Amino acid sequence: MCVVCRRRFAKSRLLRHVSASEGVGNGLEADEAQTRPGRGWYVCDDPNCRARFEGMKFRRKSHKGRKNG
C-alpha cells in the first residue's frame, strides 16, 4: 500500500524507503532491492505521490522505551 495515496499495489510496483544512516533529505533513502533491515515506507510509481512523499517529514522514535520526565 502506498503511504501517500493509500491505494493497494503489487509489492513489485512499490518503491521501498528505509531510515538513512545519516540525515539525508527527509531522513529516508530508497531501498530498491527491498532487503535492508528496518521499517519500510512504500510509495507507488505515480509522480504526484513521489513528489508528495519527498515533502513528508519522518522522525525516528528515539523516545521509544523511555519515560517522560
Beta strands, then each sheet from edge to edge (+ up, - down):
strand 1: 15-19
strand 2: 28-30
strand 3: 41-43
sheet 1: 2+ 1- 3+
end
